[in-house]
Amino acid sequence: MASPCGRTREAGLVGRWSTVAGSRADYTVAVNVAGVRTPAHVVGRTSAVSGSTDVVTTAKGLVARHARVRVDLRKLDSGNEQRDERLHDEGLDSNRFPFATFDATADVAVPAGARPCQTQIRGDLTLHGVTHAAAIPITIVLRQSRAQVSGVITFERSEFDVTLPKVAGIISVGQGVTMRFHLLLERARP
């Protein structure tokens, strides 16, 4: 289990950190058949994730500042091409709004040690052309020159004006969306 994040002052961590291969994001929604909530869920995934943050020194230790993550929604894959096309054309309308972004509005303490720690990142989440303030619980693991940052947020589709029509009048998607991300970041070489 992860503990709260402490702060480090390790100067070797200062600099620009960017996502590398292995970063990914996914969504999960419940599917209802003929108005009955079933245990069925649809999961869509993508590795088309980019992001960066600047680790800087403050009086209280190191912080990650100006964190930004961008997910290319056109690359989401649920394993069903027809469903993905409908999502791109109608639901997320990713042909018009190709990216979901998260821009941090507050600093996050850079953890001390290599043990997983939990904290929260505050910022603006933009999806389908709509932006809302969000506080996302995250877990950070810092090992040598690589950081792993994982988080999950749940929201209602209607908060971001995402509507999905019923398929054949009997299959519908629930309002709740769970979005997960797993970022691998490395510090740029000086």
Secondary structure, 3 states (H helix, E strand, C coil): CCEECCCCCCHHHCEEEEECCCCEEEEEEEEEECCEEEEEEEEEEECCEEEEEEEEEECCEEEEEEEEEEEEHHHCECCCHHHHHHHHHHHCCCCCCCEEEEEECCCEECCCCCCCEEEEEEEEEEECCEEEEEEEEEEEEEECCEEEEEEEEEEEHHHHCCCCCCECCCEEEEEEEEEEEEEEEEECCC
